[in-house]
Amino acid sequence: MKTKRSIEPASGRLALLLPGMGAVATTLIAGVEAIRRGLAKPIGSVTQLGRVRLGKRTEGRSPLVRELVPIAALEDVRFGGWDLFPESAFESALHAKVLEPSLLEKLKEPLSSVKPMPAVFSSAHVKRLSGTHVKQARSKLELGEMLREDIRRFMKAEGCSRGVMLWCASTEVYLEPSAVHGDLASFEKGLAESDPAIAPSMLYAWAALKEGIPFANGAPNLTADIPALEQLARSTGVPLAGKDFKTGQTLMKTTIAPMLKARMLGLEGWFSTNILGNRDGEVLDDPGSFKTKEVSKLSVLEHILQPPLYPDLYGHFDHKVTIHYYPPRADNKEGWDAIDIMGWLGYPMQIKVNFQCRDSILAAPVALDIMLFMDLAARAGMRGIQEWLSFFFKSPMHAEGLYPEHDLFIQQSKLKNTLRHLAGEELITHLGLEYYGES
Ligand SMILES: NC(=O)c1ccc[n+]([C@@H]2O[C@H](COP(=O)([O-])OP(=O)(O)OC[C@H]3O[C@@H](n4cnc5c(N)ncnc54)[C@H](O)[C@@H]3O)[C@@H](O)[C@H]2O)c1
């Protein structure tokens, strides 16, 4: 029998801290408030509705995830955040036009009380926005210290004993890791010298980790995917995860590509395009921010299909991804995929996908699950990169020397086996010979 890992109970209040109180964050906050009041169900959330099979298929044991491991209750979470616009979560949710105004009216009181703290923001890193609700200081170090102070003040005012931070702010321009990101000493020197290669998102991540708060990144920015902050997470014993929520088109892609590979069907090309009209779409219309997203979206096929191992099937495929800012659609993104595949003897075939989705409706439960699992990881004493949460990300963070695992089904097995492991249950291999009299 395996031994159960000791996990501290999920007692007391949990602060859910959100840099960026736009469409995703307010759909998350409003959703949790609606679910608490019995106005809606947590559809799409693994922590709320998911089950994990335990033992043999004949045992009939499939507890809810939250019965298997201690997940914080939705009644115990308190939301805080930062934004460069001063609107409350109520006003921002109305502006985002994701949820019906009639539902938001019912939640006006709790949503109006969530007011963003002034942001750490730089228009050099997000070119399409400018706002007034922004912190001013002499150096990036001072700005980081101000964020730490915000975290402490919020936790005290709300009576929270634990917290998790999730970046839900706009996608920053593309950055390559450089020397200042190489280790913690260089990074903190760079903070004092206000090095331009340190983006605002990195300051939030640094502040959270310094305060012992797990940090995850819902956008594709480099942020905490640098040795300096990985080192800080490990040394402070805090979980770290990212990056970029896996929601619409990439969720479909990482579902279909493993099927092609499982059946040894070839790929000649994959053309993906999207129209999107929310503020995220407007920010992604800037080439610098789009480049960050493009890199995140493009890498998945190479890693799933492994062209060097299967040159006849995947040696020469074309992969194109575009996003068009098209205001009439607001948050209701529409994505098209034209997939050129080949079968037996190289005969060509085509798959067309037309996903008419709602960006923030897909992202909100993912954001909730990431935060609740990060809190679980912290209470279980797990530190540094949480690769078992790859399931939720387009560009999963991973240990040096490994390639990222993008296949949704491998990611799901990893997630479920980690939960079984935490609960002291046997891992499931799906071998199943014992049902046929073999040992
Ligand atoms: N919705 C999805 O399906 C999805 C999927 C993957 C990634 N994402 C990413 O999640 C993020 C949020 O998406 P959204 O639709 O809510 O975008 P949004 O534009 O509605 O909200 C982002 C908010 O962040 C604020 N912001 C920007 N820089 C900030 C800073 N430095 N500090 C504090 N606030 C800041 C903006 O003012 C805005 O209110 C984006 O980066 C997006 O690319 C979303």
The ligand as an ORCA input file, in Angstrom:
! r2SCAN-3c Opt
* xyz 0 1
  N      -9.761     33.791    -22.625
  C      -8.988     32.825    -23.029
  O      -9.466     31.824    -23.514
  C      -7.506     32.958    -22.867
  C      -6.720     31.854    -23.222
  C      -5.339     31.936    -23.061
  C      -4.768     33.086    -22.540
  N      -5.553     34.161    -22.228
  C      -4.861     35.335    -21.724
  O      -5.442     35.751    -20.513
  C      -5.223     37.149    -20.388
  C      -6.545     37.809    -19.985
  O      -7.487     37.704    -21.029
  P      -8.783     38.632    -21.004
  O      -9.640     38.191    -22.123
  O      -9.325     38.710    -19.633
  O      -8.129     40.038    -21.382
  P      -8.676     41.509    -21.012
  O      -8.013     42.425    -21.954
  O     -10.165     41.516    -20.926
  O      -8.152     41.723    -19.527
  C      -6.818     41.970    -19.235
  C      -6.778     43.059    -18.174
  O      -5.434     43.206    -17.756
  C      -5.210     44.582    -17.502
  N      -3.770     44.772    -17.470
  C      -2.887     44.848    -18.496
  N      -1.620     44.983    -18.020
  C      -1.720     44.987    -16.677
  C      -0.778     45.070    -15.630
  N       0.526     45.196    -15.888
  N      -1.217     45.006    -14.345
  C      -2.547     44.872    -14.076
  N      -3.488     44.801    -15.027
  C      -3.081     44.841    -16.313
  C      -5.973     45.293    -18.611
  O      -6.264     46.623    -18.262
  C      -7.239     44.427    -18.690
  O      -8.278     44.915    -17.869
  C      -4.692     37.657    -21.732
  O      -3.289     37.799    -21.658
  C      -5.035     36.530    -22.655
  O      -4.147     36.427    -23.764
  C      -6.912     34.112    -22.360
*
